[in-house]
Amino acid sequence: MMHGAIYLQLRTDGAVQERARRAALWCGIVFLAAFAAAGVWIATSITAFRILTMPPPDSAFMPLAKAVERVPGGWLANYTQYPWMLSAPVLAFGGMLLALVSSRARRAGIAFVLSCLGVAGVVLTAGFALFPFIMPSSSDPKSSLTLYDAVSTHRTLQIMFWVVVLFLPIVIAYTGWAYRMMRGTVTERAVRESGHY
């Protein structure tokens, strides 16, 4: 009876594993098709923004002082200006294709790592395409938040650097002390023996 239950368990696990492998293959194919379709859509149909002028870097923080224009298909301009950014879509396509191959070869661990690299490539592709915009505004392009708008002043960054240099060792020392004092397993017996209950 026991051998029959083990056989049934192994057979069930194998069926679940095979269904998961098939689902991973189909999802990977859909992922690649959707990523390629999104690239074509962005290149042909979505209007992008381009910064024309920015306030001087040493002036007061004024995010609305920039001039922004709409550019058809401009979200891909960064890839021609900075060719190294093409590594992101290559990572997305390559990682997912290799994940499909690994999944088909029943190498689940490698397929998982490669699919993670593919997803990271998608996220980087979007970030590189949007650069320097963080939150584009379709209603008022000059109100878009850019990377330059989100940075603190040089003086603030300088102050924060010295605050970190001063306080980080204190925080690390306190955390180390707290872990040392509270290490070990707390049992009911230990609490009763210490008399602090």
ABEGO torsion letter per residue (X at the ends): XAAAAAAAAAAAAAAAAAAAAAAAAAAAAAAAAAAAAAAAAAAAABBBBBBABBBBAABBBBAAABBBBBBBGAAAAAAAABAAAAAAAAAAAAAAAAAAAAAAAGBAAAAAAAAAAAAAAAAAAAAAAAOABABBBAABAAABBBAAAABBBAAAAAAAAAAAAAAAAAAAAAAAAAAAAABEBBBAAAAAAAGBX
